[in-house]
Amino acid sequence: MPALSATASSLPRDAASILELAARSMFDLFAGASEGMLLVDRDARVVWINDQYRRYLPALGFPREEDFVGHPVSSVIQNTQMHQVLKTGKPILIDLLSNRAGTFVVSRIRCATTAAR
């Protein structure tokens, strides 16, 4: 991860901008450090996968990213518990997920947004 080159005077000062910067930094950290990461929307549809996740698509039975992204997470990932996290708002920080691509240690987190639905 590159060192921060911004001076203190160039960092945001209002709470909303600081929170946005922190969230973006954490997102970038997770996306770069994980073996695979995906995002779902409020309706539990996959809206994004990172480069590392793409390599698992063939093992999951999806020849193209378009066959995976845009679909309900429960229809493209066997044994997912993401719908429970969305429903309850409670994260699952450490869990095992087994499917056709293998067995993985996963974290499932619901992030609140302020965007209007």
Phi, psi and omega in degrees: 000129182294150178290148177290129180253358182284145175274164180302327182287340181267354178283150179296154181246339180272151186300318182296318180290323177295316178298318178297316178297317180296316180297316180297320179296316179294319178301311180299321178297309180298315182297323181279331185268346186273160173281348178176140181216141175223159176239142173240155177272185182297338179266012177066029174263137178293125181245346182197145170227150178273173183302321181296325181290328183305328183292341180272348184304313179301319179294332178276354177095022182239108182290334182229152178301323181295339177281349184248304181292136181099352181257156177302135183303324181290342178269345181248344179235111178296141173068019179291151174244013184299325179298327177292320179295317178296320182291315186266337185079000181265125181289157168246102189282325179222123180204164173254136176237121177246132175206193184297337181275346180137196177243131187228147168277125184231157170235140178235121185228136174259124179257130177282144176236159177259358181291143178290145182276000000 
